[in-house]
Amino acid sequence: MSFINIIESKSCSSKKTAYLVLNGELQISFLKTQLKDKTSIYCVDGAFNTLKHCDLPCVEILGDLDSLERATSYPETRWLPDQNKTDLEKSLDYLASEFTDIDIYGASGKQMDHFLGNLSVAKKYFTELTIRFYDPKYIFFYTQCDVNICNVKNKMVSIIPFPTARSVTSKGLFYPLKRTDLYLGSKIGIRNQADASDVSINFEAGGMVIFIYYE
């Protein structure tokens, strides 16, 4: 798959990225390709059951640790027992002390309520962390900022208001948006296509989830 570069108008003096694997739908070949040569890899609870087959280093297993299979050895574990938060929220709280960017794998598939919950968490932590979700078919992320996306010509792009995005203008999409208001339950920007290598999405208020398909 080709490299996709996403730039949000969200300033940070120094960026440090953690790679967080959730216990969603995981594809071993995809994880091996994406996380090859990465060092700051963390697992949320039962995700280690899959990651251990990928020959990838895991710094720590995070969460309430109730979904781990028996294994002869584990990496370091960090018990995060707060039952008022999801394992993802607890993991982000823990990682935020060291990292600014979190690339998340396994956030989609399996249970759809967890998928929607993960989007809500991304919205909740938007001001603290830059969070992006990686799936074998697409990248997606929540943003309240203008976005530039590079190297996406002919790729499918969907813009979903979450729940509203006001005065949205796009450049580089086949069906351009021009100061368009988007609302869940009304008008959304689904299944568009990039007809330029670089795409920009600007809006005045609200938030959105953007999906970019690899192929």
C-alpha positions as CSV (number, residue, x, y, z in Angstrom):
1,M,0.0,0.0,0.0
2,S,1.2,3.5,-0.7
3,F,2.2,6.0,1.9
4,I,-0.5,8.5,3.0
5,N,0.6,11.6,4.8
6,I,-2.0,13.5,6.9
7,I,-1.3,16.9,8.3
8,E,-3.7,18.6,10.7
9,S,-3.4,22.3,11.7
10,K,-2.6,21.2,15.2
11,S,0.7,22.5,16.5
12,C,3.1,20.5,18.6
13,S,6.7,21.4,19.4
14,S,7.9,17.8,19.4
15,K,6.1,14.7,18.3
16,K,6.6,11.2,19.8
17,T,4.5,8.3,18.5
18,A,3.2,5.2,20.3
19,Y,1.6,2.3,18.4
20,L,-1.4,0.9,20.3
21,V,-3.0,-2.4,19.3
22,L,-6.6,-3.0,20.4
23,N,-8.4,-6.3,20.7
24,G,-10.6,-5.6,17.6
25,E,-10.3,-7.2,14.2
26,L,-6.6,-7.8,13.6
27,Q,-4.8,-9.1,10.5
28,I,-1.4,-10.5,11.3
29,S,0.1,-9.7,7.9
30,F,-1.1,-6.1,8.1
31,L,0.4,-5.7,11.6
32,K,3.7,-7.1,10.5
33,T,3.9,-4.7,7.5
34,Q,2.7,-1.6,9.5
35,L,4.7,-2.2,12.7
36,K,7.9,-3.6,11.3
37,D,10.9,-1.8,12.9
38,K,8.6,0.1,15.4
39,T,9.7,0.0,19.0
40,S,7.0,1.8,21.0
41,I,4.3,-0.9,20.6
42,Y,1.7,-1.3,23.3
43,C,-1.2,-3.8,23.5
44,V,-4.6,-3.4,25.2
45,D,-5.4,-6.5,27.1
46,G,-6.4,-9.4,24.8
47,A,-4.8,-7.9,21.7
48,F,-1.6,-9.5,22.8
49,N,-3.2,-12.9,22.0
50,T,-2.8,-11.9,18.3
51,L,0.4,-9.8,18.5
52,K,2.4,-12.6,20.0
53,H,2.1,-14.4,16.6
54,C,3.5,-11.4,14.7
55,D,7.1,-11.5,16.1
56,L,6.8,-7.8,17.0
57,P,8.2,-6.3,20.3
58,C,5.5,-5.2,22.8
59,V,6.7,-2.8,25.5
60,E,3.7,-3.3,27.8
61,I,0.2,-4.9,27.9
62,L,-2.3,-2.3,29.3
63,G,-5.8,-2.6,30.7
64,D,-7.7,-4.7,33.2
65,L,-5.9,-7.8,31.9
66,D,-9.0,-10.0,31.9
67,S,-8.8,-11.2,28.3
68,L,-5.3,-12.6,28.1
69,E,-4.7,-16.2,27.1
70,R,-2.3,-18.2,29.1
71,A,1.2,-17.8,27.8
72,T,4.6,-19.1,28.9
73,S,5.8,-15.4,29.1
74,Y,4.5,-11.9,28.8
75,P,6.1,-8.6,28.3
76,E,5.6,-6.0,31.1
77,T,1.9,-5.6,32.1
78,R,0.3,-2.5,33.5
79,W,-3.0,-3.1,35.4
80,L,-5.3,-0.2,34.8
81,P,-8.4,-1.0,37.0
82,D,-10.6,2.1,36.6
83,Q,-14.0,0.6,35.7
84,N,-15.4,4.0,34.9
85,K,-13.3,4.2,31.7
86,T,-12.7,1.8,28.8
87,D,-9.4,0.1,28.3
88,L,-8.7,2.5,25.5
89,E,-9.3,5.6,27.6
90,K,-7.1,4.2,30.4
91,S,-4.4,3.4,27.9
92,L,-4.4,6.9,26.5
93,D,-4.3,8.4,29.9
94,Y,-1.2,6.3,30.6
95,L,0.5,7.0,27.3
96,A,-0.2,10.7,27.3
97,S,2.6,11.4,29.8
98,E,5.2,10.3,27.3
99,F,3.6,10.5,23.8
100,T,1.9,13.1,21.7
101,D,0.7,10.9,18.8
102,I,-1.0,7.5,19.1
103,D,-1.4,5.3,16.0
104,I,-4.1,2.7,16.9
105,Y,-4.7,-0.7,15.3
106,G,-7.7,-3.0,15.8
107,A,-10.2,-0.3,16.6
108,S,-12.8,-1.5,14.0
109,G,-14.4,-4.8,13.3
110,K,-15.8,-7.4,15.7
111,Q,-18.2,-5.4,18.0
112,M,-19.6,-2.3,16.3
113,D,-20.5,-0.6,19.6
114,H,-16.8,-0.7,20.5
115,F,-16.0,0.9,17.1
116,L,-18.4,3.8,17.8
117,G,-17.1,4.1,21.3
118,N,-13.5,4.4,20.0
119,L,-14.6,7.3,17.8
120,S,-16.1,9.0,20.8
121,V,-12.9,8.5,22.7
122,A,-10.9,10.1,19.9
123,K,-13.2,13.1,20.1
124,K,-12.8,13.2,23.9
125,Y,-9.0,13.2,23.7
126,F,-8.6,15.4,20.6
127,T,-7.1,18.4,22.4
128,E,-4.6,16.2,24.3
129,L,-3.4,13.7,21.6
130,T,-3.2,13.2,17.9
131,I,-5.0,9.9,17.3
132,R,-5.2,8.0,14.1
133,F,-6.8,4.6,13.5
134,Y,-5.3,2.1,11.0
135,D,-7.3,-0.8,9.4
136,P,-6.2,-3.1,6.6
137,K,-8.5,-1.2,4.2
138,Y,-8.5,2.4,5.4
139,I,-7.1,5.0,7.8
140,F,-9.6,7.1,9.8
141,F,-9.4,9.8,12.4
142,Y,-11.4,12.4,14.2
143,T,-10.5,16.1,13.8
144,Q,-11.7,19.6,14.7
145,C,-8.9,21.1,12.6
146,D,-8.3,21.8,8.9
147,V,-6.6,18.9,7.2
148,N,-4.2,18.4,4.3
149,I,-3.8,14.8,3.0
150,C,-1.0,14.0,0.6
151,N,-0.4,11.1,-1.9
152,V,-4.1,10.1,-2.2
153,K,-4.9,10.5,-5.9
154,N,-7.7,8.1,-7.0
155,K,-8.3,7.0,-3.4
156,M,-11.7,7.1,-1.8
157,V,-12.3,9.7,0.9
158,S,-15.3,9.9,3.1
159,I,-16.1,12.9,5.4
160,I,-18.5,12.1,8.2
161,P,-19.7,15.0,10.4
162,F,-19.4,14.0,14.1
163,P,-22.1,15.2,14.7
164,T,-21.8,18.5,12.7
165,A,-19.2,20.3,10.6
166,R,-20.0,23.8,9.4
167,S,-19.0,25.5,6.2
168,V,-16.8,22.7,4.9
169,T,-14.7,23.5,1.8
170,S,-12.5,20.9,0.0
171,K,-9.9,21.0,-2.7
172,G,-8.7,18.0,-4.7
173,L,-11.9,15.9,-4.4
174,F,-14.0,14.8,-7.5
175,Y,-17.1,16.2,-5.8
176,P,-15.9,19.4,-4.1
177,L,-17.6,20.9,-1.1
178,K,-18.0,24.7,-1.0
179,R,-18.9,26.2,2.4
180,T,-21.2,23.2,2.9
181,D,-22.8,22.4,6.3
182,L,-22.7,18.7,7.1
183,Y,-24.9,17.0,9.7
184,L,-25.4,13.4,10.9
185,G,-28.9,12.4,9.8
186,S,-28.8,14.8,6.9
187,K,-26.0,15.7,4.5
188,I,-22.7,13.8,4.8
189,G,-19.7,13.6,2.5
190,I,-19.5,9.9,1.9
191,R,-17.6,7.9,-0.8
192,N,-15.9,10.9,-2.6
193,Q,-12.7,10.4,-4.5
194,A,-9.4,12.3,-4.7
195,D,-8.7,13.5,-8.2
196,A,-5.5,15.2,-7.1
197,S,-2.5,13.9,-5.2
198,D,-3.1,16.5,-2.4
199,V,-6.5,17.1,-0.8
200,S,-7.3,19.9,1.6
201,I,-10.4,20.0,3.9
202,N,-11.2,23.2,5.7
203,F,-14.2,24.0,8.0
204,E,-15.2,26.7,10.4
205,A,-16.7,24.8,13.3
206,G,-17.6,21.3,14.6
207,G,-15.9,18.0,14.0
208,M,-15.6,15.2,11.5
209,V,-14.3,11.7,11.0
210,I,-12.4,11.3,7.8
211,F,-11.9,7.8,6.2
212,I,-9.1,7.3,3.5
213,Y,-9.1,4.0,1.7
214,Y,-5.8,2.5,0.7
215,E,-7.0,1.3,-2.6
